[in-house]
Amino acid sequence: MGATPVLAAALAGIPSGIQRQGAWAGRRQVFIRFAGAAETAQMYTADALAREITRALGRTVYHSVCVTGRDAFGNADFLAAALKQLPEGTQIMADTDGQRPEALAVLHPYLTLVQVTIDPPAVAPAMEHVVATLRSAASLGRAHAVTIAGTDEASDADYLQVVEQVHAASEATSIVIHPGPTAERGVLDKRWSTLMEHASARHRDVRLLARLSGPATMR
């Protein structure tokens, strides 16, 4: 029999901060942040990551741990090996683009909330994977949410199309709509109350929130 392989992944760090968007916006979290292509990265083994997170949770009070960053679900085995070592009762949120629904088969025992973040307008192939992710989370009994991270280019039809597809995937999804950057910096006009009227007619659990900003926030 061969030795068990050492599971490792490149992380941009394990910072703490305030969640800036989505269903747990405003919550104080420890972030497991996977590195993007242009980011400085450090390799962590699953055991080393679990030790670092456990130490952080022991020093002060956090609401939860957030898994985020580039293609986090592409490291499902690494994550599972680390997350299963965290203290019992630790709340864990995964913030993902929803493109790897198959990863939930490995990760769902360790996750409290599966959050899919979408930048509208969303193209059909990507939404098919998002829908599969939400259906998988629902079938596995995991709480699930969608964050529509608004852009200045997105139309009302773009937002509503996402809401309709999310509703078809799972009526239990919590949807948070964030306006585009220009709207968030100013005063919300009647467009947003009209959009929320139409969105709420399509899905019961929809909220409109401004994203938090500043050096204390993280995603």
N, C-alpha and C positions, 0 to 999 in steps of 0.2 A: 504494500500500500504506500502511495506517495504522501508527502507532507501536505497539510492543508495550506493552500496558497494564501499569502498575505494580501488582504484587500486594502487598496489605497486609492486616493483620489486627490486631485489638485483643487485646493480651496483658496479663495481670495481673502479668507480670514474667518474669524469667529467673533465678530463684533457684537456689541449690545446696542440697543437703540429703541426708538419708538416706531412701531409699524405705521407707515404713512398712508396706506390705502387698503381697501377691501373690507371684509367682514370683521376683522379684528383690528381695524385702524384705531390708533391711539393706545394700543396695548404695548407694554414694555416687554421686549423679547430678547432672547439670545438668537443670533442668526448663524446658521450654517450656510455659508455663501459660496457656491461653486464659481470658479473663475471663468471669465470669458476669455476669448482669444487674445485680447490685447492687455489683459490684466496681469499684474504680478501675482504669482501663485506659490503656494507652499504645499508640499505633499504631506498628507496625513494618512496614517493607517486608521482603520476603523477603531481599534483599541485606543489609540492616542486621541482621536476625536471624542470618543465617549468619556475619557478621563477629563479632557478640557471642559466639556460641557457640564459634567458632573461637578467639577470644581467651581465653575461659574454659578451654577444653581445653588451651591452650598454657601456662597459668599453673601448673597443678597437675594431679594425676592423678585422673580420674574413671573409674568403671566404665563409664558409659553416659550417654546423653541420654534423657530421658523426656518424651514429648509427652502432656500431660494437660490437664485443665480442661474447661470447658463446650463441648460439641459441637466438639471438636478436628477431627474428620473432616469437619465442614462447611466446612473451609478447606483442602481437599485440594490444590488447585493451588498455593496459597500455601506450604503445607508442602513439597510436592515441590520447588518452586523454591528453598527454603532448604536443605532436607536434602541435596540433590544437591551442594551447595557445601562440605559439611563434609569434614574430612580423611578420607582413605581409611582404612578400618578402624574408624571410629567405630561403636560399638554403639548402636542406636537402638531404644527401646521405645516403643510407642504404647499408652497406657492409655485405653480407650474404653468407651462404654456399648454398643457393638455395634449401634447403630441405623442405621449407614450402610455396609453391606457393599460397596456400589458404589465407595466411596472407595479400597479396596484395589487396584483396577485401576490407579490412579494412583500410590499410595504404596508398594506392595509392594517395588519395587527398592531402597528406602532403609531398610526396616525389618528389624531383627533379630528382634524379638519383638512379636507382636500379643497384647495382653492385654485381655480383656473383663471388666469389673467389674460384678457383679450384686448388687443389694440384694434379698434374698428377703423376702416371697414375690414371684415374678416373674409378671407377667401374660402371657397367651398371645401377644398381638400383639408385645410386646417380645421375647419368647423366639424368635419366628420370625425376627426380624432377627438376633438373636444367633447362632442356628444357621446362618443364611446367611453371617454374618461368619466363623465358624469353618470352614465348608466352603470358603469362598473362600481363607482363609489356608492351609488344608491343600493345596488344589489348586495354589496359587501357590508352594508350597514354603517358606512362612514358619513359623517356630516360633510356637506359639500356646498361650495359657493362659487360664484362667478363674479369677477371684477371686470367691468368694462372700463378700461382706462382710456377715457375720451381723448380725442385729438381735435385740433381745430378744423381738420379736413372732413371729419365724420359728419354725415347728414343724419337727420332724424330717422330716415329709413334704415340707415346702417345700424343704429342702436336697436331699433325695433326688430330688425331681422335677427339679431343676436338673441334678443329676449325670446322671440318665438321659438327659435331652435333649442335654446336652453330649456324652455318649458316643455317642449316635446321630449327632451331627453329625460328630465326628472322634475316633477312638480314640487319636489322638496328642496330644490336649489334656492339658496339665498343669493339674490342678485344685488350688487352695488354698482351704480352708475356714477362715474366721476366725469364732470364736464371737462371740456378741453382746456388747455392752459389759459387761453385768452378769457374765457368765461370765469375761470376760477380766480383770476386776478381782478375782475370787475364785479359788477352787480348782475345777478342772474335775471334775465329778462323773461317775458311770458313764454318764450319758446320752451323753457325747461318745465314749466308747470303743465304745458300742453303735452310735452313728450312724456312726462310722468303719468298723465292721465291715460294716454294710450298704452304705455308700458304696463301700468297696473291692471288695465283691462285684459292684458294677455297673460300676466303672471302675478300671483298674489303677493309674493315677498320681493318687493323691489324698493330700494332706497337710492336717493340722490345725495351724494356727499362730496364735499371738496377734499382733495388730497392735502395732507399735511406737508409742510415743507420746512427746510432748515437743517442745520448740522446735527440736530438730535434725532432726525428721522432716518429710517433705513427701509430698504426693500430687498 
